[in-house]
Amino acid sequence: MNKLIKWGLPVVGLGVLAAGWWLGLAWAPPDREMGDVQRIMYVHVPLQWVAMLAMFLNFVMAVAHLLKSKPGWKLDSMAESAAEVGLVLGALGMVTGAIWGRPTWGVYWSWDPRLTSEAIMLVTYTGYLVLRRFVEDPDKRATWSAVVAILGAINLPIVWFSVRWWRSLHQVQSSPKTVDPQMVLPLRVAAIGMLMVTIALLIQRYRIALAERRAEVALPDALPGAGAPDVHNTPKVA
């Protein structure tokens, strides 16, 4: 079962993702206004969706860790994994968005509400991961990073609704009712494939993170001052 999840899920996910991209490139019609440039949507939009899902998972795991009654590292390990995967996917989403923006807006970057709020979100999760690297005590690291994750999650609805709350270069989210039906299927297939790949990445990164936490707390040096010599019991040399 473990081998099936380890190898089967990413392989099938990549296959579904490739099928969605092929449909978007070869089967779906070009956009009426943007033409073939719009086809990057089948890469950009699924990346953004799964990135925000991963970051929301980070928020849920952080809250659960703070509320837990029994000690353990599973929730913290999953929170860390979700933040890393979400940050990578979000960065890729921003890059593909910039590539899409250049021919449609005329610039790669603009201090647009959507782009600015997403940049803040990526910086926040980068800070979350940096904090984890600088705090040596596992308990403090888990608690402090969980607080940062909760604060960072405040930006998630801002990113999503920014195109509705403020005037934005970025278009408002489309729906199956507002786009050609032949565009909906490739987007959904690509999104399912991207989700499967994301789940596979989360599982693999979670296993690594959990193994690191268990190895860390098993070592005497994992606790502050555990390796410090006891000066009171040190024999004196005559």
C-alpha positions as CSV (number, residue, x, y, z in Angstrom):
1,M,0.0,0.0,0.0
2,N,2.8,2.4,0.9
3,K,4.5,1.7,-2.5
4,L,1.3,2.3,-4.3
5,I,0.9,5.7,-2.6
6,K,4.6,6.5,-3.0
7,W,4.8,5.7,-6.7
8,G,1.3,5.2,-8.0
9,L,-0.2,8.5,-6.8
10,P,2.5,10.8,-8.4
11,V,2.6,8.8,-11.6
12,V,-1.1,8.8,-12.1
13,G,-1.3,12.5,-11.0
14,L,1.4,13.4,-13.6
15,G,-0.5,11.5,-16.3
16,V,-3.8,13.2,-15.5
17,L,-2.0,16.6,-15.4
18,A,-0.4,15.9,-18.7
19,A,-3.8,15.0,-20.2
20,G,-5.3,18.2,-18.9
21,W,-2.5,20.3,-20.4
22,W,-2.8,18.4,-23.7
23,L,-6.5,19.1,-23.8
24,G,-5.8,22.8,-23.0
25,L,-3.2,23.1,-25.7
26,A,-4.7,21.0,-28.5
27,W,-8.5,20.6,-27.9
28,A,-9.7,23.7,-26.1
29,P,-10.4,26.8,-28.3
30,P,-8.3,30.0,-27.9
31,D,-9.7,32.9,-25.9
32,R,-11.7,35.4,-27.9
33,E,-9.7,38.3,-26.7
34,M,-6.3,36.9,-25.6
35,G,-5.9,34.2,-28.2
36,D,-3.5,31.4,-27.5
37,V,-1.8,33.3,-24.7
38,Q,-4.7,32.3,-22.5
39,R,-3.7,28.6,-22.7
40,I,-1.2,29.2,-19.8
41,M,-4.3,29.3,-17.7
42,Y,-4.3,25.5,-17.5
43,V,-1.0,25.7,-15.7
44,H,-1.3,28.9,-13.7
45,V,-4.8,28.4,-12.2
46,P,-4.3,24.9,-10.9
47,L,-1.0,26.0,-9.4
48,Q,-2.7,28.8,-7.6
49,W,-5.6,26.6,-6.4
50,V,-3.4,23.9,-4.9
51,A,-1.0,26.4,-3.4
52,M,-3.8,28.1,-1.4
53,L,-5.1,24.7,-0.4
54,A,-1.7,23.7,1.0
55,M,-1.4,27.0,2.9
56,F,-4.9,26.5,4.3
57,L,-3.8,23.0,5.4
58,N,-0.9,24.6,7.1
59,F,-3.3,26.9,9.0
60,V,-5.5,24.0,10.1
61,M,-2.5,21.9,11.3
62,A,-1.2,24.9,13.2
63,V,-4.5,25.5,15.0
64,A,-4.8,21.7,15.7
65,H,-1.2,21.7,17.1
66,L,-1.9,24.5,19.5
67,L,-5.2,22.9,20.7
68,K,-3.8,19.3,21.0
69,S,-3.9,17.7,24.5
70,K,-1.3,15.0,23.9
71,P,2.3,15.6,22.9
72,G,3.4,14.6,19.4
73,W,4.9,15.9,16.2
74,K,2.6,14.7,13.5
75,L,0.5,17.9,13.3
76,D,3.6,20.1,13.4
77,S,5.3,18.0,10.7
78,M,2.3,18.2,8.5
79,A,2.1,22.0,9.0
80,E,5.8,22.4,8.0
81,S,5.2,20.1,4.9
82,A,2.2,22.1,3.8
83,A,4.0,25.4,4.1
84,E,7.0,24.2,2.1
85,V,4.8,22.7,-0.7
86,G,2.5,25.6,-0.7
87,L,5.4,28.1,-1.0
88,V,6.9,26.3,-3.9
89,L,3.6,26.0,-5.8
90,G,2.7,29.6,-5.0
91,A,6.0,30.8,-6.3
92,L,5.5,28.8,-9.5
93,G,2.0,30.3,-9.7
94,M,3.4,33.8,-9.4
95,V,6.0,33.1,-12.1
96,T,3.4,31.7,-14.6
97,G,1.1,34.6,-13.8
98,A,4.0,37.1,-14.6
99,I,4.5,35.2,-17.9
100,W,0.8,35.5,-18.6
101,G,0.7,39.1,-17.6
102,R,3.5,40.3,-19.9
103,P,1.5,39.9,-23.2
104,T,-1.9,40.8,-21.7
105,W,-1.0,43.7,-19.3
106,G,2.2,44.8,-20.9
107,V,4.3,44.2,-17.8
108,Y,5.5,41.2,-15.8
109,W,4.7,42.9,-12.5
110,S,2.3,45.5,-11.2
111,W,1.5,46.6,-7.6
112,D,-1.9,45.2,-8.2
113,P,-4.0,44.2,-5.2
114,R,-4.0,40.5,-6.2
115,L,-0.2,40.4,-7.0
116,T,0.7,42.5,-3.9
117,S,-1.3,40.4,-1.5
118,E,0.0,37.2,-2.9
119,A,3.6,38.5,-2.7
120,I,3.0,39.3,1.0
121,M,1.6,35.8,1.4
122,L,4.7,34.2,-0.1
123,V,7.0,36.4,2.1
124,T,5.0,35.4,5.2
125,Y,5.4,31.7,4.5
126,T,9.1,32.2,3.7
127,G,9.4,33.8,7.1
128,Y,7.6,30.9,8.7
129,L,10.2,28.4,7.3
130,V,13.1,30.7,8.2
131,L,11.8,30.9,11.8
132,R,11.8,27.1,12.0
133,R,15.4,26.9,10.9
134,F,16.5,29.4,13.6
135,V,14.7,28.0,16.6
136,E,16.5,24.9,18.0
137,D,14.0,23.9,20.7
138,P,11.4,21.6,19.1
139,D,8.6,22.7,21.4
140,K,9.2,26.4,21.0
141,R,9.7,26.0,17.2
142,A,6.4,24.2,16.8
143,T,4.5,26.7,19.0
144,W,6.0,29.9,17.5
145,S,5.7,28.7,13.9
146,A,2.1,27.8,14.5
147,V,1.3,31.3,15.7
148,V,3.0,32.7,12.5
149,A,1.0,30.3,10.4
150,I,-2.2,31.5,11.9
151,L,-1.3,35.1,11.4
152,G,-0.2,34.4,7.8
153,A,-3.5,32.7,7.0
154,I,-5.3,36.0,7.5
155,N,-4.0,36.9,4.1
156,L,-5.5,33.9,2.3
157,P,-9.1,35.4,2.0
158,I,-7.5,38.7,1.1
159,V,-5.7,37.1,-1.9
160,W,-8.8,35.3,-3.0
161,F,-11.2,38.2,-2.8
162,S,-8.8,41.0,-3.7
163,V,-10.1,41.1,-7.3
164,R,-13.6,41.7,-6.0
165,W,-12.8,44.1,-3.2
166,W,-10.5,46.5,-5.2
167,R,-10.0,47.6,-8.8
168,S,-7.5,45.2,-10.2
169,L,-5.8,44.3,-13.4
170,H,-6.3,40.7,-12.6
171,Q,-9.6,39.3,-13.8
172,V,-12.3,38.2,-11.5
173,Q,-12.5,34.4,-11.0
174,S,-14.3,32.7,-13.8
175,S,-17.0,30.0,-13.5
176,P,-18.3,27.3,-15.8
177,K,-21.1,29.7,-16.7
178,T,-18.8,32.4,-18.0
179,V,-16.3,30.4,-20.1
180,D,-16.5,28.1,-23.1
181,P,-17.4,24.5,-22.0
182,Q,-14.4,23.2,-23.9
183,M,-12.2,25.3,-21.5
184,V,-13.9,23.9,-18.4
185,L,-12.9,20.2,-19.0
186,P,-9.2,20.8,-19.5
187,L,-9.0,23.1,-16.5
188,R,-10.7,20.5,-14.3
189,V,-8.6,17.7,-15.5
190,A,-5.4,19.7,-15.0
191,A,-6.6,20.7,-11.5
192,I,-7.3,17.1,-10.5
193,G,-3.9,16.1,-11.7
194,M,-2.2,19.0,-9.9
195,L,-4.1,18.1,-6.7
196,M,-2.9,14.4,-6.9
197,V,0.7,15.6,-7.4
198,T,0.4,18.0,-4.5
199,I,-1.0,15.2,-2.2
200,A,1.9,13.0,-3.2
201,L,4.4,15.8,-2.4
202,L,2.7,16.5,0.9
203,I,2.9,12.8,1.9
204,Q,6.6,12.5,1.0
205,R,7.6,15.7,2.7
206,Y,5.5,14.8,5.8
207,R,7.3,11.5,6.2
208,I,10.7,13.3,6.0
209,A,9.6,16.0,8.5
210,L,8.2,13.5,10.9
211,A,11.4,11.3,10.8
212,E,13.5,14.5,11.4
213,R,11.4,15.5,14.4
214,R,11.5,12.0,16.0
215,A,15.3,11.8,15.4
216,E,15.7,15.2,16.9
217,V,13.9,14.6,20.1
218,A,15.6,11.3,20.5
219,L,19.0,13.0,20.7
220,P,20.1,14.4,24.1
221,D,21.3,17.6,22.3
222,A,17.7,18.3,21.1
223,L,17.0,19.9,24.5
224,P,18.6,23.2,25.4
225,G,21.4,22.7,27.9
226,A,21.2,18.9,27.7
227,G,24.8,18.7,26.5
228,A,26.2,21.3,28.9
229,P,28.6,19.9,31.5
230,D,27.6,20.0,35.2
231,V,30.3,22.1,36.8
232,H,29.2,21.0,40.3
233,N,29.9,17.4,39.6
234,T,33.1,17.9,37.7
235,P,36.0,16.4,39.6
236,K,38.6,18.9,40.6
237,V,42.2,18.4,39.6
238,A,44.7,18.7,42.5
